[in-house]
Amino acid sequence: MVLKTFNLEEETYKKFSEFCRQNGISMSKQIDIFIKAQLEEKPKVRAEYLCRLEAIRKGKFIKVGGIEDFKKRYA
C-alpha cells in the first residue's frame, strides 16, 4: 500500500468524510475502488446513463453542414 496526498475542496472532503463515517465505510477504500473503476478496460456503465445517452442521441439537432455552411449561418 502506498500513502499519497491529494488536494480536495474542503467542503467536498467534509461531506465525503461524514458520508463514510455514517455508513461505516473506509474513505481510502472508496477512493481506491473509484480509481480502479476508472482504469477498467471496459468500465461498467449504469443503465440510467445509457437511457439518457440514447435520449440525447435521438434528440432534435440543427443540421449545420460543413465549416463553410457554419460560417455563413453564424458568422
N, CA, C and O atoms as CSV, one atom per row, in Angstrom:
chain,resi,resn,atom,element,x,y,z
A,1,MET,N,N,0.846,-1.177,0.000
A,1,MET,CA,C,0.000,0.000,0.000
A,1,MET,C,C,0.896,1.246,0.000
A,1,MET,O,O,1.961,1.261,0.616
A,2,VAL,N,N,0.447,2.268,-0.691
A,2,VAL,CA,C,1.217,3.496,-0.831
A,2,VAL,C,C,0.433,4.641,-0.207
A,2,VAL,O,O,-0.785,4.723,-0.364
A,3,LEU,N,N,1.117,5.506,0.488
A,3,LEU,CA,C,0.487,6.689,1.068
A,3,LEU,C,C,0.664,7.848,0.100
A,3,LEU,O,O,1.791,8.202,-0.246
A,4,LYS,N,N,-0.445,8.443,-0.339
A,4,LYS,CA,C,-0.415,9.561,-1.276
A,4,LYS,C,C,-1.231,10.703,-0.705
A,4,LYS,O,O,-2.112,10.498,0.130
A,5,THR,N,N,-0.930,11.897,-1.158
A,5,THR,CA,C,-1.650,13.090,-0.726
A,5,THR,C,C,-2.374,13.683,-1.926
A,5,THR,O,O,-1.798,13.806,-3.008
A,6,PHE,N,N,-3.649,14.051,-1.731
A,6,PHE,CA,C,-4.440,14.665,-2.780
A,6,PHE,C,C,-5.017,15.963,-2.258
A,6,PHE,O,O,-5.291,16.098,-1.066
A,7,ASN,N,N,-5.199,16.912,-3.152
A,7,ASN,CA,C,-5.837,18.167,-2.793
A,7,ASN,C,C,-7.316,18.080,-3.137
A,7,ASN,O,O,-7.676,17.777,-4.274
A,8,LEU,N,N,-8.163,18.341,-2.169
A,8,LEU,CA,C,-9.605,18.337,-2.355
A,8,LEU,C,C,-10.170,19.641,-1.824
A,8,LEU,O,O,-9.567,20.291,-0.970
A,9,GLU,N,N,-11.323,20.013,-2.332
A,9,GLU,CA,C,-12.010,21.156,-1.745
A,9,GLU,C,C,-12.433,20.763,-0.334
A,9,GLU,O,O,-12.865,19.634,-0.099
A,10,GLU,N,N,-12.308,21.684,0.584
A,10,GLU,CA,C,-12.602,21.413,1.988
A,10,GLU,C,C,-14.024,20.890,2.180
A,10,GLU,O,O,-14.249,19.932,2.919
A,11,GLU,N,N,-14.974,21.528,1.511
A,11,GLU,CA,C,-16.377,21.136,1.654
A,11,GLU,C,C,-16.616,19.727,1.122
A,11,GLU,O,O,-17.364,18.953,1.719
A,12,THR,N,N,-15.985,19.397,0.004
A,12,THR,CA,C,-16.105,18.054,-0.567
A,12,THR,C,C,-15.565,17.024,0.410
A,12,THR,O,O,-16.196,15.995,0.649
A,13,TYR,N,N,-14.407,17.300,0.970
A,13,TYR,CA,C,-13.795,16.383,1.931
A,13,TYR,C,C,-14.696,16.181,3.147
A,13,TYR,O,O,-14.908,15.052,3.588
A,14,LYS,N,N,-15.216,17.260,3.676
A,14,LYS,CA,C,-16.072,17.166,4.867
A,14,LYS,C,C,-17.314,16.329,4.592
A,14,LYS,O,O,-17.684,15.470,5.392
A,15,LYS,N,N,-17.960,16.588,3.445
A,15,LYS,CA,C,-19.177,15.844,3.105
A,15,LYS,C,C,-18.887,14.360,2.903
A,15,LYS,O,O,-19.624,13.506,3.395
A,16,PHE,N,N,-17.810,14.055,2.179
A,16,PHE,CA,C,-17.495,12.651,1.915
A,16,PHE,C,C,-17.041,11.953,3.187
A,16,PHE,O,O,-17.376,10.789,3.408
A,17,SER,N,N,-16.294,12.641,4.014
A,17,SER,CA,C,-15.854,12.082,5.286
A,17,SER,C,C,-17.056,11.741,6.159
A,17,SER,O,O,-17.110,10.666,6.756
A,18,GLU,N,N,-18.008,12.647,6.231
A,18,GLU,CA,C,-19.227,12.415,7.017
A,18,GLU,C,C,-20.031,11.247,6.439
A,18,GLU,O,O,-20.534,10.405,7.183
A,19,PHE,N,N,-20.148,11.204,5.112
A,19,PHE,CA,C,-20.857,10.112,4.445
A,19,PHE,C,C,-20.227,8.764,4.808
A,19,PHE,O,O,-20.928,7.817,5.163
A,20,CYS,N,N,-18.904,8.691,4.713
A,20,CYS,CA,C,-18.206,7.444,5.028
A,20,CYS,C,C,-18.385,7.061,6.492
A,20,CYS,O,O,-18.611,5.894,6.810
A,21,ARG,N,N,-18.285,8.043,7.381
A,21,ARG,CA,C,-18.450,7.775,8.808
A,21,ARG,C,C,-19.844,7.251,9.113
A,21,ARG,O,O,-19.996,6.282,9.857
A,22,GLN,N,N,-20.868,7.890,8.540
A,22,GLN,CA,C,-22.252,7.485,8.793
A,22,GLN,C,C,-22.551,6.086,8.260
A,22,GLN,O,O,-23.375,5.363,8.819
A,23,ASN,N,N,-21.878,5.716,7.181
A,23,ASN,CA,C,-22.141,4.418,6.568
A,23,ASN,C,C,-21.122,3.349,6.956
A,23,ASN,O,O,-21.172,2.219,6.470
A,24,GLY,N,N,-20.207,3.724,7.830
A,24,GLY,CA,C,-19.225,2.762,8.323
A,24,GLY,C,C,-18.312,2.221,7.239
A,24,GLY,O,O,-17.964,1.040,7.245
A,25,ILE,N,N,-17.921,3.087,6.301
A,25,ILE,CA,C,-17.039,2.647,5.224
A,25,ILE,C,C,-15.738,3.431,5.269
A,25,ILE,O,O,-15.672,4.536,5.808
A,26,SER,N,N,-14.717,2.840,4.696
A,26,SER,CA,C,-13.394,3.454,4.674
A,26,SER,C,C,-13.295,4.432,3.504
A,26,SER,O,O,-13.549,4.064,2.357
A,27,MET,N,N,-12.928,5.666,3.796
A,27,MET,CA,C,-12.766,6.676,2.755
A,27,MET,C,C,-11.660,6.237,1.787
A,27,MET,O,O,-11.821,6.358,0.572
A,28,SER,N,N,-10.573,5.743,2.300
A,28,SER,CA,C,-9.461,5.309,1.455
A,28,SER,C,C,-9.889,4.183,0.529
A,28,SER,O,O,-9.528,4.175,-0.648
A,29,LYS,N,N,-10.657,3.232,1.051
A,29,LYS,CA,C,-11.107,2.111,0.237
A,29,LYS,C,C,-12.041,2.593,-0.871
A,29,LYS,O,O,-11.974,2.081,-1.988
A,30,GLN,N,N,-12.902,3.557,-0.591
A,30,GLN,CA,C,-13.803,4.090,-1.602
A,30,GLN,C,C,-13.031,4.775,-2.720
A,30,GLN,O,O,-13.378,4.641,-3.893
A,31,ILE,N,N,-11.993,5.504,-2.359
A,31,ILE,CA,C,-11.156,6.172,-3.362
A,31,ILE,C,C,-10.414,5.139,-4.195
A,31,ILE,O,O,-10.287,5.296,-5.410
A,32,ASP,N,N,-9.922,4.084,-3.555
A,32,ASP,CA,C,-9.238,3.003,-4.258
A,32,ASP,C,C,-10.185,2.333,-5.263
A,32,ASP,O,O,-9.796,2.076,-6.402
A,33,ILE,N,N,-11.407,2.056,-4.850
A,33,ILE,CA,C,-12.407,1.440,-5.730
A,33,ILE,C,C,-12.710,2.357,-6.907
A,33,ILE,O,O,-12.817,1.896,-8.043
A,34,PHE,N,N,-12.848,3.657,-6.641
A,34,PHE,CA,C,-13.124,4.627,-7.706
A,34,PHE,C,C,-12.011,4.639,-8.745
A,34,PHE,O,O,-12.279,4.594,-9.946
A,35,ILE,N,N,-10.770,4.699,-8.289
A,35,ILE,CA,C,-9.637,4.753,-9.211
A,35,ILE,C,C,-9.563,3.479,-10.042
A,35,ILE,O,O,-9.326,3.546,-11.248
A,36,LYS,N,N,-9.761,2.319,-9.420
A,36,LYS,CA,C,-9.742,1.060,-10.156
A,36,LYS,C,C,-10.839,1.033,-11.212
A,36,LYS,O,O,-10.619,0.547,-12.321
A,37,ALA,N,N,-12.002,1.544,-10.883
A,37,ALA,CA,C,-13.112,1.580,-11.845
A,37,ALA,C,C,-12.763,2.467,-13.039
A,37,ALA,O,O,-13.136,2.158,-14.171
A,38,GLN,N,N,-12.056,3.559,-12.795
A,38,GLN,CA,C,-11.660,4.455,-13.876
A,38,GLN,C,C,-10.648,3.799,-14.807
A,38,GLN,O,O,-10.563,4.153,-15.983
A,39,LEU,N,N,-9.886,2.849,-14.287
A,39,LEU,CA,C,-8.836,2.207,-15.061
A,39,LEU,C,C,-9.287,0.937,-15.772
A,39,LEU,O,O,-8.527,0.361,-16.550
A,40,GLU,N,N,-10.513,0.495,-15.513
A,40,GLU,CA,C,-11.023,-0.716,-16.165
A,40,GLU,C,C,-11.014,-0.531,-17.674
A,40,GLU,O,O,-11.270,0.561,-18.180
A,41,GLU,N,N,-10.718,-1.612,-18.383
A,41,GLU,CA,C,-10.710,-1.549,-19.835
A,41,GLU,C,C,-12.116,-1.292,-20.370
A,41,GLU,O,O,-12.293,-0.499,-21.295
A,42,LYS,N,N,-13.089,-1.941,-19.810
A,42,LYS,CA,C,-14.482,-1.737,-20.205
A,42,LYS,C,C,-15.243,-1.329,-18.944
A,42,LYS,O,O,-15.835,-2.178,-18.278
A,43,PRO,N,N,-15.234,-0.045,-18.614
A,43,PRO,CA,C,-15.895,0.387,-17.390
A,43,PRO,C,C,-17.382,0.062,-17.407
A,43,PRO,O,O,-18.031,0.095,-18.453
A,44,LYS,N,N,-17.903,-0.249,-16.239
A,44,LYS,CA,C,-19.321,-0.542,-16.101
A,44,LYS,C,C,-20.100,0.764,-16.170
A,44,LYS,O,O,-19.753,1.744,-15.510
A,45,VAL,N,N,-21.147,0.766,-16.970
A,45,VAL,CA,C,-21.960,1.960,-17.136
A,45,VAL,C,C,-23.356,1.649,-16.619
A,45,VAL,O,O,-23.925,0.602,-16.928
A,46,ARG,N,N,-23.898,2.558,-15.837
A,46,ARG,CA,C,-25.236,2.354,-15.300
A,46,ARG,C,C,-26.277,2.433,-16.408
A,46,ARG,O,O,-26.145,3.212,-17.352
A,47,ALA,N,N,-27.307,1.617,-16.275
A,47,ALA,CA,C,-28.392,1.585,-17.258
A,47,ALA,C,C,-29.040,2.962,-17.389
A,47,ALA,O,O,-29.440,3.357,-18.484
A,48,GLU,N,N,-29.145,3.695,-16.277
A,48,GLU,CA,C,-29.744,5.036,-16.286
A,48,GLU,C,C,-28.967,5.960,-17.229
A,48,GLU,O,O,-29.566,6.722,-17.988
A,49,TYR,N,N,-27.655,5.893,-17.180
A,49,TYR,CA,C,-26.826,6.718,-18.048
A,49,TYR,C,C,-27.047,6.345,-19.510
A,49,TYR,O,O,-27.153,7.222,-20.367
A,50,LEU,N,N,-27.116,5.040,-19.797
A,50,LEU,CA,C,-27.328,4.602,-21.171
A,50,LEU,C,C,-28.674,5.071,-21.708
A,50,LEU,O,O,-28.776,5.429,-22.881
A,51,CYS,N,N,-29.700,5.075,-20.876
A,51,CYS,CA,C,-31.016,5.571,-21.291
A,51,CYS,C,C,-30.949,7.060,-21.612
A,51,CYS,O,O,-31.502,7.501,-22.620
A,52,ARG,N,N,-30.290,7.822,-20.782
A,52,ARG,CA,C,-30.141,9.260,-21.027
A,52,ARG,C,C,-29.363,9.516,-22.307
A,52,ARG,O,O,-29.716,10.389,-23.100
A,53,LEU,N,N,-28.300,8.746,-22.497
A,53,LEU,CA,C,-27.478,8.901,-23.689
A,53,LEU,C,C,-28.290,8.605,-24.944
A,53,LEU,O,O,-28.174,9.326,-25.935
A,54,GLU,N,N,-29.102,7.563,-24.917
A,54,GLU,CA,C,-29.926,7.229,-26.066
A,54,GLU,C,C,-30.939,8.332,-26.355
A,54,GLU,O,O,-31.201,8.650,-27.515
A,55,ALA,N,N,-31.509,8.917,-25.297
A,55,ALA,CA,C,-32.460,10.021,-25.478
A,55,ALA,C,C,-31.771,11.222,-26.121
A,55,ALA,O,O,-32.351,11.889,-26.978
A,56,ILE,N,N,-30.551,11.494,-25.714
A,56,ILE,CA,C,-29.791,12.606,-26.297
A,56,ILE,C,C,-29.519,12.323,-27.771
A,56,ILE,O,O,-29.662,13.210,-28.613
A,57,ARG,N,N,-29.132,11.106,-28.081
A,57,ARG,CA,C,-28.835,10.744,-29.471
A,57,ARG,C,C,-30.058,10.892,-30.376
A,57,ARG,O,O,-29.926,11.217,-31.557
A,58,LYS,N,N,-31.239,10.655,-29.824
A,58,LYS,CA,C,-32.473,10.748,-30.603
A,58,LYS,C,C,-33.050,12.161,-30.602
A,58,LYS,O,O,-34.108,12.396,-31.186
A,59,GLY,N,N,-32.374,13.092,-29.960
A,59,GLY,CA,C,-32.857,14.464,-29.832
A,59,GLY,C,C,-32.892,15.203,-31.151
A,59,GLY,O,O,-32.387,14.732,-32.171
A,60,LYS,N,N,-33.503,16.375,-31.104
A,60,LYS,CA,C,-33.583,17.224,-32.291
A,60,LYS,C,C,-32.309,18.060,-32.372
A,60,LYS,O,O,-31.918,18.730,-31.416
A,61,PHE,N,N,-31.688,18.000,-33.516
A,61,PHE,CA,C,-30.450,18.730,-33.725
A,61,PHE,C,C,-30.583,19.621,-34.948
A,61,PHE,O,O,-31.367,19.330,-35.852
A,62,ILE,N,N,-29.831,20.689,-34.977
A,62,ILE,CA,C,-29.792,21.577,-36.123
A,62,ILE,C,C,-28.691,21.085,-37.048
A,62,ILE,O,O,-27.549,20.913,-36.621
A,63,LYS,N,N,-29.027,20.856,-38.321
A,63,LYS,CA,C,-28.010,20.443,-39.269
A,63,LYS,C,C,-27.213,21.673,-39.670
A,63,LYS,O,O,-27.762,22.629,-40.217
A,64,VAL,N,N,-25.947,21.642,-39.401
A,64,VAL,CA,C,-25.079,22.781,-39.664
A,64,VAL,C,C,-24.380,22.633,-41.002
A,64,VAL,O,O,-24.124,23.633,-41.673
A,65,GLY,N,N,-24.068,21.420,-41.404
A,65,GLY,CA,C,-23.327,21.205,-42.643
A,65,GLY,C,C,-21.838,21.282,-42.391
A,65,GLY,O,O,-21.364,20.930,-41.311
A,66,GLY,N,N,-21.103,21.740,-43.384
A,66,GLY,CA,C,-19.656,21.867,-43.260
A,66,GLY,C,C,-19.274,23.172,-42.590
A,66,GLY,O,O,-20.137,23.950,-42.183
A,67,ILE,N,N,-17.988,23.404,-42.480
A,67,ILE,CA,C,-17.483,24.603,-41.822
A,67,ILE,C,C,-17.896,25.861,-42.563
A,67,ILE,O,O,-18.164,26.887,-41.938
A,68,GLU,N,N,-17.951,25.798,-43.879
A,68,GLU,CA,C,-18.360,26.971,-44.655
A,68,GLU,C,C,-19.832,27.302,-44.390
A,68,GLU,O,O,-20.191,28.471,-44.245
A,69,ASP,N,N,-20.680,26.274,-44.326
A,69,ASP,CA,C,-22.093,26.492,-44.007
A,69,ASP,C,C,-22.242,27.113,-42.618
A,69,ASP,O,O,-23.059,28.008,-42.400
A,70,PHE,N,N,-21.434,26.615,-41.693
A,70,PHE,CA,C,-21.469,27.126,-40.324
A,70,PHE,C,C,-21.091,28.612,-40.310
A,70,PHE,O,O,-21.758,29.426,-39.672
A,71,LYS,N,N,-20.011,28.952,-41.025
A,71,LYS,CA,C,-19.560,30.354,-41.068
A,71,LYS,C,C,-20.619,31.265,-41.669
A,71,LYS,O,O,-20.842,32.370,-41.174
A,72,LYS,N,N,-21.282,30.802,-42.751
A,72,LYS,CA,C,-22.328,31.609,-43.389
A,72,LYS,C,C,-23.491,31.847,-42.427
A,72,LYS,O,O,-24.053,32.941,-42.367
A,73,ARG,N,N,-23.835,30.812,-41.687
A,73,ARG,CA,C,-25.007,30.895,-40.827
A,73,ARG,C,C,-24.745,31.665,-39.523
A,73,ARG,O,O,-25.599,32.420,-39.057
A,74,TYR,N,N,-23.582,31.468,-38.956
A,74,TYR,CA,C,-23.333,32.011,-37.610
A,74,TYR,C,C,-22.252,33.087,-37.544
A,74,TYR,O,O,-22.012,33.631,-36.466
A,75,ALA,N,N,-21.601,33.411,-38.641
A,75,ALA,CA,C,-20.525,34.413,-38.577
A,75,ALA,C,C,-21.068,35.819,-38.648
A,75,ALA,O,O,-20.300,36.780,-38.607
